[in-house]
Amino acid sequence: MIARVIAGMMLFGLPCSAGAADPSGDIRFKAGEMELIAFLEMISEKLDVTIDASGLGDGSLGTIAVPEMGALNRERANALVLTSLYLEGYTWIHNTAADMYRVVRLRDARDQEIPVISDPARLPDSHELVTYIMPIRHASPEFIARNMRSFMPANSRIIPDVTTSSILITDSAHNISKLKKLVERVDTPEAAKQAEELLARKASESNESCASSSSAALGPRPTVLIALFSLIALVIGFLTRGYVIRRIEGGL
């Protein structure tokens, strides 16, 4: 049997060694720091899977640090792979049609075909990238999304959906589980009421500020008009005085 890693335009053929896994089914990874491609070759061999890394390009892809974990079952081995990739800015996505794992950068992964989950019990216990649909029961979805963004990493995504009163979170399953606990603490009737009062107060302050600005803008105008009329009156006074003086002198 041949385990394969596709990188760039190259196909690495790796014969599975007899020591790839224990007879009991446990999997052991070589610990230490290694190049990403070497890490993927090891994973392909140990897990007997095909890995496509062609989308990463031919440049330097960095290294992966693999901790000493001893014997692992397949589920924990997959979790270790996902964590190791995640810490270096990568993840893999399982293409079920081709039965292949495609390695991509995290910044590109959220736009790929990733699992969509609405049942919290189905959230994986790993750094697998998923989109989780979380219902919002009390607060506004926009309020929740706006306040949760600061707790999320740069390559994640949170989108409010007002029509279904929910938020869509794209991130690693581990991060989503943590964020879910924060949302549950905020999505309460009391917190929703406080949020509404805060928004109403801000709207009122904004209106008052606009009114004050308008008054300030209009304030100097009467003074300017008075000064202008005074100047006009002064000019008219001088002209009238000159006219009267000339008439008097002419009469004399």
C-alpha positions as CSV (number, residue, x, y, z in Angstrom):
1,M,0.0,0.0,0.0
2,I,1.3,3.5,-0.8
3,A,0.6,6.6,1.2
4,R,1.0,9.8,-0.8
5,V,1.7,13.5,-0.3
6,I,1.0,15.8,-3.2
7,A,3.1,19.0,-3.0
8,G,3.4,21.4,-5.9
9,M,3.5,19.2,-9.0
10,M,5.3,16.4,-7.2
11,L,3.9,13.1,-6.0
12,F,5.8,11.5,-3.1
13,G,5.4,7.7,-2.9
14,L,6.0,6.5,0.6
15,P,5.8,2.7,1.2
16,C,4.1,2.2,4.6
17,S,6.7,0.6,6.9
18,A,5.9,-2.3,9.2
19,G,6.4,0.0,12.2
20,A,3.9,2.6,11.0
21,A,1.4,1.6,13.7
22,D,1.4,-0.9,16.6
23,P,-0.5,-4.2,16.1
24,S,-3.0,-2.8,18.6
25,G,-3.9,0.0,16.3
26,D,-2.1,2.7,18.3
27,I,-0.2,5.3,16.3
28,R,3.2,6.8,17.2
29,F,4.5,10.0,15.7
30,K,8.2,10.9,15.6
31,A,8.6,13.9,18.0
32,G,10.7,17.0,17.2
33,E,10.8,19.9,14.8
34,M,10.7,19.2,11.1
35,E,9.8,20.8,7.8
36,L,6.1,21.0,7.0
37,I,6.5,18.7,4.0
38,A,8.4,16.1,6.1
39,F,5.6,16.3,8.7
40,L,3.0,15.7,6.0
41,E,4.9,12.8,4.7
42,M,5.0,11.2,8.1
43,I,1.3,11.8,8.7
44,S,0.5,10.3,5.3
45,E,2.5,7.2,6.2
46,K,1.2,6.8,9.7
47,L,-2.5,7.5,9.0
48,D,-2.4,5.9,5.5
49,V,-4.1,9.0,3.9
50,T,-3.5,11.1,0.8
51,I,-2.6,14.7,1.5
52,D,-2.7,17.5,-1.1
53,A,-0.4,20.4,-0.3
54,S,-0.2,21.7,-3.8
55,G,-2.0,25.0,-3.0
56,L,0.8,26.1,-0.6
57,G,3.2,26.9,-3.4
58,D,6.9,26.0,-3.7
59,G,8.5,28.5,-1.2
60,S,9.5,28.0,2.4
61,L,6.5,26.6,4.3
62,G,8.1,26.7,7.8
63,T,8.5,24.0,10.3
64,I,6.2,21.9,12.6
65,A,7.0,21.1,16.2
66,V,5.6,17.6,17.1
67,P,5.4,16.9,20.9
68,E,6.1,13.5,22.4
69,M,2.7,12.0,22.9
70,G,3.3,8.2,23.0
71,A,0.8,5.9,21.5
72,L,-2.4,7.5,20.2
73,N,-5.7,6.2,18.8
74,R,-6.7,7.5,15.4
75,E,-9.0,10.2,16.8
76,R,-6.4,11.7,19.0
77,A,-3.8,11.3,16.3
78,N,-6.0,13.4,14.0
79,A,-6.5,16.0,16.7
80,L,-2.7,16.2,17.2
81,V,-2.2,16.8,13.5
82,L,-4.9,19.6,13.4
83,T,-3.4,21.3,16.5
84,S,0.2,21.1,15.1
85,L,-1.0,22.6,11.8
86,Y,-3.1,25.2,13.5
87,L,-0.3,26.5,15.6
88,E,1.7,27.2,12.5
89,G,-1.1,28.9,10.6
90,Y,-2.4,25.9,8.6
91,T,-5.2,23.4,8.6
92,W,-6.4,20.5,6.5
93,I,-9.9,20.0,5.0
94,H,-11.2,16.5,4.1
95,N,-12.4,16.1,0.6
96,T,-14.8,13.2,1.0
97,A,-15.5,12.8,-2.7
98,A,-11.8,12.2,-3.4
99,D,-11.0,10.8,0.0
100,M,-8.1,13.3,0.3
101,Y,-6.9,15.8,2.9
102,R,-6.1,19.3,1.4
103,V,-3.7,21.4,3.5
104,V,-4.3,25.1,3.3
105,R,-3.4,28.3,5.1
106,L,-5.9,29.4,7.8
107,R,-6.5,32.7,6.1
108,D,-7.7,30.9,3.0
109,A,-9.5,28.0,4.7
110,R,-12.7,29.8,5.8
111,D,-13.8,30.2,2.2
112,Q,-13.4,26.5,1.5
113,E,-16.0,23.7,1.8
114,I,-15.8,23.1,5.6
115,P,-18.4,21.3,7.8
116,V,-21.4,23.3,8.9
117,I,-22.7,22.3,12.4
118,S,-25.8,23.4,14.2
119,D,-25.8,20.8,17.0
120,P,-23.2,21.7,19.7
121,A,-22.9,18.1,20.6
122,R,-21.3,17.5,17.2
123,L,-18.5,20.1,17.6
124,P,-15.2,18.1,17.3
125,D,-12.8,18.1,20.2
126,S,-10.0,19.4,18.0
127,H,-8.8,22.4,16.0
128,E,-10.8,21.3,13.0
129,L,-12.1,24.3,11.1
130,V,-15.9,24.4,11.0
131,T,-18.8,26.8,10.7
132,Y,-21.2,26.7,13.7
133,I,-24.7,28.1,13.6
134,M,-25.5,29.3,17.1
135,P,-29.1,30.5,17.9
136,I,-29.4,33.8,19.9
137,R,-32.4,33.8,22.2
138,H,-32.5,37.2,23.9
139,A,-30.0,39.7,22.6
140,S,-29.6,41.1,19.1
141,P,-27.4,39.0,16.8
142,E,-25.6,42.2,15.7
143,F,-24.9,43.1,19.3
144,I,-23.5,39.6,20.0
145,A,-21.4,39.5,16.8
146,R,-20.0,43.1,17.4
147,N,-18.9,42.3,21.0
148,M,-17.5,38.8,20.3
149,R,-15.2,39.8,17.4
150,S,-12.6,41.1,19.8
151,F,-12.3,37.6,21.4
152,M,-11.7,35.9,18.0
153,P,-8.4,35.4,16.1
154,A,-7.7,37.2,12.8
155,N,-8.6,34.3,10.5
156,S,-12.0,33.6,12.0
157,R,-15.4,35.0,11.0
158,I,-18.6,35.8,12.8
159,I,-21.7,36.9,10.9
160,P,-25.1,37.9,12.5
161,D,-28.3,36.5,10.8
162,V,-31.3,38.6,11.9
163,T,-33.8,36.5,9.9
164,T,-33.0,33.4,11.9
165,S,-31.9,35.2,15.1
166,S,-28.5,33.4,15.0
167,I,-24.8,34.0,14.5
168,L,-22.6,32.0,12.1
169,I,-19.1,31.4,13.5
170,T,-16.2,30.1,11.4
171,D,-13.2,29.1,13.4
172,S,-11.5,26.0,15.0
173,A,-13.9,23.8,17.0
174,H,-11.9,24.5,20.1
175,N,-12.2,28.2,19.8
176,I,-15.9,28.0,19.0
177,S,-16.5,26.0,22.2
178,K,-14.8,28.7,24.2
179,L,-16.7,31.5,22.4
180,K,-20.0,29.7,22.9
181,K,-19.6,29.9,26.6
182,L,-19.0,33.6,26.4
183,V,-22.1,34.1,24.2
184,E,-24.2,32.1,26.6
185,R,-23.2,34.5,29.4
186,V,-24.2,37.5,27.3
187,D,-27.3,36.2,25.7
188,T,-29.6,36.6,28.7
189,P,-32.8,38.7,29.3
190,E,-30.9,40.9,31.7
191,A,-28.0,41.5,29.4
192,A,-30.3,42.1,26.4
193,K,-32.2,44.7,28.4
194,Q,-29.0,46.5,29.4
195,A,-27.8,46.4,25.8
196,E,-31.1,48.0,24.6
197,E,-30.8,50.7,27.3
198,L,-27.2,51.4,26.4
199,L,-28.1,51.7,22.7
200,A,-31.0,54.0,23.5
201,R,-28.8,56.2,25.7
202,K,-26.1,56.4,23.0
203,A,-28.7,57.4,20.5
204,S,-30.1,60.1,22.8
205,E,-26.6,61.4,23.4
206,S,-25.9,61.5,19.7
207,N,-29.1,63.4,19.0
208,E,-28.3,65.9,21.8
209,S,-24.8,66.3,20.4
210,C,-26.1,67.0,16.9
211,A,-28.6,69.6,18.4
212,S,-25.8,71.3,20.3
213,S,-23.6,71.4,17.2
214,S,-26.4,73.0,15.2
215,S,-27.0,75.6,17.9
216,A,-23.3,76.4,18.1
217,A,-23.2,76.7,14.3
218,L,-26.2,79.1,14.4
219,G,-25.0,81.0,17.5
220,P,-22.6,83.5,15.9
221,R,-24.9,84.4,13.0
222,P,-27.1,87.1,14.9
223,T,-23.9,88.8,16.0
224,V,-22.6,89.0,12.5
225,L,-25.9,90.3,11.2
226,I,-26.0,93.0,13.9
227,A,-22.4,94.1,13.0
228,L,-23.3,94.2,9.3
229,F,-26.4,96.3,9.9
230,S,-24.5,98.7,12.2
231,L,-21.9,99.2,9.4
232,I,-24.6,99.8,6.8
233,A,-26.3,102.3,9.2
234,L,-23.0,104.1,9.8
235,V,-22.3,104.4,6.1
236,I,-25.8,105.7,5.5
237,G,-25.4,108.2,8.4
238,F,-22.2,109.6,6.9
239,L,-23.8,109.9,3.4
240,T,-26.8,111.6,4.9
241,R,-24.7,114.0,6.9
242,G,-22.7,115.0,3.9
243,Y,-25.8,115.6,1.8
244,V,-27.3,117.8,4.5
245,I,-24.1,119.8,4.9
246,R,-23.9,120.4,1.1
247,R,-27.6,121.6,1.0
248,I,-26.9,124.0,3.9
249,E,-23.8,125.4,2.3
250,G,-25.6,125.7,-1.0
251,G,-28.4,127.6,0.6
252,L,-26.0,129.9,2.3
